[in-house]
Amino acid sequence: MPSRTHRPWPPLLLAVACQALAFLGLLAAAWAGLRLPPWGWLVAQAGLSAALGLAWRLPGWWLLWHLLLPLAAGWSLTRDLPGWVFGGAFSALALVYGGGLLSRVPLYNASRDAREKLAGLLPGTPGLRVVDLGCGLGGPLAHLARLRADARLLGVESSLLPCLVAWLRCLPRRNVRIRLGSLWSVPLQDFDLAYAFLSPEPMPRLWAKARSEMRPGSRFVSHSFEVPGEPPGQVIPVAGRPGARLMVWEM
Ligand SMILES: C[S@@+](CC[C@H](N)C(=O)[O-])C[C@H]1O[C@@H](n2cnc3c(N)ncnc32)[C@H](O)[C@@H]1O
């Protein structure tokens, strides 16, 4: 796995800080007497924020974002778009992705094949307890609940809209609970199997949590994202994007 640059803040906050600092810098320059045509200010904002991003070693696509954002904002001001377009787009994105922004985990769904193979990993223990950490739209939970009426399942999801969809989807199943909140606040002691499909970012911390909280004999399953330096006991390829797999650790 490639080594990841350690930054004290999530890239999103650093990127916003770059834009804000560039804006303040240009404001100070204007106050000091600098005069530019309107497009000149936009280009200066794009260049300055990208330079700050470069200095903070933000990944390449954030630099592109810095270059494009002020120009797109300038373009949209010339279009005379109604204000609700911006508010609506921002709210929709926040409702779907807001919960995963700082933990750097977007929403995507496990394939049917992954759900079926996950079901095959459930221990036969009657009344077993399973948690989906970041349950998204609830696909895996709804599938497991249908197959194992005896199991007690919990899904925790930090984004409002996916959480609502998961709750509605699992409503007919009496053995599933869906909770809006952070996976970091869920104690893992009581679960026979903890499943996560997140991103590389939270894996080291999540593994430390699983190691310290899960009982001996329980199972930790990660969809596609490895734990650095901790080879899984079992790897099960699943349909989906290239490299999709379930990795299983016996605790
Ligand atoms: C890749 S999706 C996985 C969905 C589902 N578990 C599956 O396998 O199909 C990851 C989900 O985790 C959620 N998430 C990210 N950070 C979280 C956190 N700290 N606490 C709870 N959920 C989180 C995201 O909002 C996203 O819906």
The ligand as an SDF file (V2000), in Angstrom:
LIG
                    3D

 27 29  0  0  0  0  0  0  0  0999 V2000
  -18.9600    2.8630    0.9070 C   0  0  0  0  0  0  0  0  0  0  0  0
  -20.4180    3.1720    1.7830 S   0  0  0  0  0  0  0  0  0  0  0  0
  -20.8240    1.5180    2.2560 C   0  0  0  0  0  0  0  0  0  0  0  0
  -22.2940    1.2350    2.3500 C   0  0  0  0  0  0  0  0  0  0  0  0
  -22.6600   -0.1730    2.7990 C   0  0  0  0  0  0  0  0  0  0  0  0
  -21.9860   -0.5370    4.0330 N   0  0  0  0  0  0  0  0  0  0  0  0
  -22.3560   -1.2130    1.7410 C   0  0  0  0  0  0  0  0  0  0  0  0
  -21.4830   -2.0470    1.9810 O   0  0  0  0  0  0  0  0  0  0  0  0
  -23.0090   -1.1900    0.6840 O   0  0  0  0  0  0  0  0  0  0  0  0
  -19.7480    3.9060    3.2730 C   0  0  0  0  0  0  0  0  0  0  0  0
  -20.7490    4.6670    4.1050 C   0  0  0  0  0  0  0  0  0  0  0  0
  -20.1180    5.0100    5.3540 O   0  0  0  0  0  0  0  0  0  0  0  0
  -20.6480    6.2590    5.7870 C   0  0  0  0  0  0  0  0  0  0  0  0
  -19.7320    6.8470    6.7670 N   0  0  0  0  0  0  0  0  0  0  0  0
  -18.5710    7.4970    6.5240 C   0  0  0  0  0  0  0  0  0  0  0  0
  -18.0010    7.8920    7.6780 N   0  0  0  0  0  0  0  0  0  0  0  0
  -18.8110    7.4530    8.6730 C   0  0  0  0  0  0  0  0  0  0  0  0
  -18.7720    7.5440   10.0940 C   0  0  0  0  0  0  0  0  0  0  0  0
  -17.7600    8.1460   10.7270 N   0  0  0  0  0  0  0  0  0  0  0  0
  -19.7800    6.9930   10.8110 N   0  0  0  0  0  0  0  0  0  0  0  0
  -20.8100    6.3730   10.1660 C   0  0  0  0  0  0  0  0  0  0  0  0
  -20.9150    6.2650    8.8310 N   0  0  0  0  0  0  0  0  0  0  0  0
  -19.9300    6.7870    8.0880 C   0  0  0  0  0  0  0  0  0  0  0  0
  -20.7530    7.0540    4.4910 C   0  0  0  0  0  0  0  0  0  0  0  0
  -21.6870    8.1100    4.6420 O   0  0  0  0  0  0  0  0  0  0  0  0
  -21.2130    5.9760    3.5010 C   0  0  0  0  0  0  0  0  0  0  0  0
  -22.6060    5.9520    3.3950 O   0  0  0  0  0  0  0  0  0  0  0  0
  1  2  1  0
  2  3  1  0
  2 10  1  0
  3  4  1  0
  4  5  1  0
  5  6  1  0
  5  7  1  0
  7  8  2  0
  7  9  1  0
 10 11  1  0
 11 12  1  0
 11 26  1  0
 12 13  1  0
 13 14  1  0
 13 24  1  0
 14 15  1  0
 14 23  1  0
 15 16  2  0
 16 17  1  0
 17 18  1  0
 17 23  2  0
 18 19  1  0
 18 20  2  0
 20 21  1  0
 21 22  2  0
 22 23  1  0
 24 25  1  0
 24 26  1  0
 26 27  1  0
M  CHG  2   2   1   9  -1
M  END
$$$$
